[in-house]
Every structure is written in C-alpha cells, then in structure tokens.
Amino acid sequence: MAFGKLYGLPDNGRTLAILVAAKHNDLDLELVKTEANSAATFNSSAEYRKISPVGKIPAFEGANGFTLSEVIAIAVYVTSQNEKTTLLGKTKQDYASILRWLSFANAEVLPKLGAWYRPLMGLDGYNKKTVDEAAKNALKALAVLESHLTANTFLVGERITLADIFAASLLTRAFATVLDKTFRQENPAVTRWYNTIVNQDSFKAVFPEPKFAEECIKYTPPKKEEKPKAAAPAPAAEEKPAAEAPKPKHPLEALGKPTLILDEWKRQFSNNDPRTEAMPWFWKNFKADEYSLWKVDYKYNNELKLTFMANNLIGGFHARLEASRKYLFGAQSVYGVNYDCIVNGAFMVRGQEWEPAFQVGPDWEGYTYTKLDASNEADRKVIEDMWAQDVPVTVDGKTLEWADGHVFK
Ligand SMILES: N[C@@H](CCC(=O)N[C@@H](CS)C(=O)NCC(=O)O)C(=O)O
C-alpha cells in the first residue's frame, strides 16, 4: 500500500522533487494527477481545499489521514520517513543548510524563472519589459548557485541531499526552455551539478528524459488577424491566473450606454473611404464627453528589427485587448524599413482615461498614451493620419513611410 497520495503533475518541478525524494528512499507514493490551476474544478473543491487551502499543487494525503500542503514541508516529511536517510544530512547544521537551499530554490529561484519562461511558452501574458526583468532577476539568483557550486560538489556536504534533488527538480523546466547552451557554457558549475543530479538512478526512474534547450525559446506573437481565442488551460503553473474564475465585469461598463454607438462608427469606418466619408462622419458625430482620443506609441522602437515583426507586435497587442473591444477603436502602424522602424497609432476610448481600456492585457506597459484634443486641428490630423494609414510620419525631423498596420475595430 502506498504511503500516501501526492496531488500534482509528473512534469511539475515541485511535484517532481517529492517523487524523486520518495524514490530515493524506496517510499511508494500514489501520484494523483492534479492541475496546476487553483481555479480548476477539482482544485476548488471543498475536499481538495481541506488538503491544500489555496488549491495549489503539490499536496499530500497520507494513508493514515495526515495531510500537508507546501512543497518544502511535504518533501521533508516524505524524506524523513526513512530513519536512515542520508538525504537530510548528518548534523543539525547540515539539516538547516538543506532547508536554506530548499527555501532559496522555492522562493528565490523558481518564481523568477517562471516569470521568464512562462510568458515565452505562451502560458502567461507577454510583456517584453517584464520578461527581460524576470530573466535578469532569475540569472542573479542562479549566480548564487553557480558561485556556491564552483566551490562545492553538492549543495550541502559531500554527498547528495534533498537540497540537490529539490533544487534540480525545480530547474527542469528552465533547462528545457531558457537555460540554453550559452547559459550552460557560462555557468559550468551549475550545469555540471545539474547533470550529476538528473543522472542519479532515483531521478532517472521518475524523470528519464530531462531536456536541454539549445537556444533560449523565443516569444511567438499570436498569428496576424487571427480572432483571439479564450486562453487554453496551462498544463502546469508556478503562478497561474484563475482561468475558471467568473469573468469580472469590465470597469467601463459602469459608464452606461453612450449616444455615439461605437459599432455604428466601426461600420462607417469599415464600409466607407476613410478620408472622404468615414472621417467627416466621425467628426460630426464624435462626443468628447463620452469618448477620449489618444496617441498610442510603442516605447521601445530602438529594439524593433524587421517591419513584419513590429507588425506582429501590434497584432499581439490588439489580440490581448479583446476584453475592451466594446470600448475601443483605433489603428496602429509600422513606419519605416527593416532595422529602422517605429510603431505609432491612435485610439478612441470610452471615457476620459486610457487605463481601464488598455490595462486588460499585459502589453499596455510597452506604450505611451498622449491625450489628443478633438477641437485642435493638429490633433485631428494625427487621428486622421493614423486611422487612414496612408501617409508617412515625421518623427524628430525624420520621415518614415507607412509599412504595415492593424486596425482595432
Ligand atoms: N507555496 C506553495 C506554492 C505552490 C505553487 O505555486 N504551485 C503551483 C504549481 S508549481 C500551482 O499550483 N499554481 C496554480 C495556481 O497558482 O493557480 C509551495 O511552495 O508549495
């Protein structure tokens, strides 16, 4: 009979850590496959919440009825069932040092790595700035391991302990996605140690094929003009949004029904020539007390490379604004040529603030929002040029031709 049930997933690092420790001590655990999604039906059930109060994985339920949540507690409990285990060190100092590395891997390393690879894997929303920051923070945390493992074969003492099994398990997905060949060349100690640990019999028995990324995986924006679908449920999550939670109301719903119906404007725009018919209709019907106008420009133009990639960036931004479709209209374009291009655009937003409409997706941070005045001639020209998408822009004295773009309607 199994010692207990472990709720988790075989490819989830935190679950894996416990499974390997149990294997190392010949302790039989029954894995009950449980989503890494605290909002999933089973995870939200009263029954599971008794074992894991916030619905996360892993969680443990002993054959004797004893239950535990929190990966470190479960790992230590399971490992300590073998009175003769060497995985918990020899001395009190060893034991405390093991706890130190369990905590460091769980609280300092994994969340930062997750914030790096999860958006790249499409499991969480992508924002370049946030992902770059997460990568920097993750590498800083890993530098601590590199420095320690340059001077030590294992994390604690002269032989493998739970600290090694645990930390290596939590790194499995990172090695498969972002800790690529370059990272491995630059971090020989962590790499040597990781290889040693994942090649232990107990590790191989549970996780036979660890993957090593050749190159750090790249973010692929959603396909051009594809109607955004509801996000697919993620297989495993370090921190995951509540996919099954009831949809919150959009904050702009509170403003009530405007007299200028956005769909009517969208129809006018789609069915008529923008310059000669749609825009004259727009200015005649625009209600400055119901809507505001915004110039929305990309902040990191100097990082843009090929114009089609910049256009995909706009497509991704628009796809992730889906929740605000009822409150937004606009267009953004790529101007310039490969390796010398910018992304500029303009939107009409329900209400007088840009935040409620744009902050429904993660990309808003990548753009600047400048309010335009419908009674100002120059501002009206900006709107017309951005929406008609038929003239170049001049920025800092340099004229860039229109290359491509998207209309959000
Ligand atoms: N503090 C918990 C964190 C556990 C955790 O974040 N688990 C993730 C999977 S690795 C999870 O279940 N995420 C689902 C969610 O946040 O909805 C621990 O250390 O065990």
Ligand as a Chemical Component Dictionary entry (heavy atoms), coordinates in Angstrom:
data_LIG
# 
_chem_comp.id                   LIG 
_chem_comp.type                 NON-POLYMER 
_chem_comp.pdbx_formal_charge   0 
_chem_comp.three_letter_code    LIG 
# 
loop_
_chem_comp_atom.comp_id 
_chem_comp_atom.atom_id 
_chem_comp_atom.alt_atom_id 
_chem_comp_atom.type_symbol 
_chem_comp_atom.charge 
_chem_comp_atom.model_Cartn_x 
_chem_comp_atom.model_Cartn_y 
_chem_comp_atom.model_Cartn_z 
_chem_comp_atom.pdbx_ordinal 
LIG N1  N1  N 0 3.791  27.960 -1.665 1  
LIG C1  C1  C 0 3.487  26.813 -2.468 2  
LIG C2  C2  C 0 3.405  27.238 -3.898 3  
LIG C3  C3  C 0 2.857  26.134 -4.762 4  
LIG C4  C4  C 0 2.562  26.602 -6.181 5  
LIG O1  O1  O 0 2.650  27.818 -6.520 6  
LIG N2  N2  N 0 2.199  25.670 -7.012 7  
LIG C5  C5  C 0 1.875  25.982 -8.382 8  
LIG C6  C6  C 0 2.425  24.878 -9.274 9  
LIG S1  S1  S 0 4.191  24.756 -9.142 10 
LIG C7  C7  C 0 0.369  25.992 -8.549 11 
LIG O2  O2  O 0 -0.321 25.096 -8.112 12 
LIG N3  N3  N 0 -0.128 27.026 -9.224 13 
LIG C8  C8  C 0 -1.515 27.099 -9.555 14 
LIG C9  C9  C 0 -2.132 28.427 -9.302 15 
LIG O3  O3  O 0 -1.430 29.337 -8.806 16 
LIG O4  O4  O 0 -3.315 28.560 -9.628 17 
LIG C10 C10 C 0 4.565  25.765 -2.257 18 
LIG O5  O5  O 0 5.704  26.172 -2.010 19 
LIG O6  O6  O 0 4.258  24.578 -2.331 20 
# 
loop_
_chem_comp_bond.comp_id 
_chem_comp_bond.atom_id_1 
_chem_comp_bond.atom_id_2 
_chem_comp_bond.value_order 
_chem_comp_bond.pdbx_ordinal 
LIG N1  C1  SING 1  
LIG C1  C2  SING 2  
LIG C1  C10 SING 3  
LIG C2  C3  SING 4  
LIG C3  C4  SING 5  
LIG C4  O1  DOUB 6  
LIG C4  N2  SING 7  
LIG N2  C5  SING 8  
LIG C5  C6  SING 9  
LIG C5  C7  SING 10 
LIG C6  S1  SING 11 
LIG C7  O2  DOUB 12 
LIG C7  N3  SING 13 
LIG N3  C8  SING 14 
LIG C8  C9  SING 15 
LIG C9  O3  DOUB 16 
LIG C9  O4  SING 17 
LIG C10 O5  DOUB 18 
LIG C10 O6  SING 19 
# 
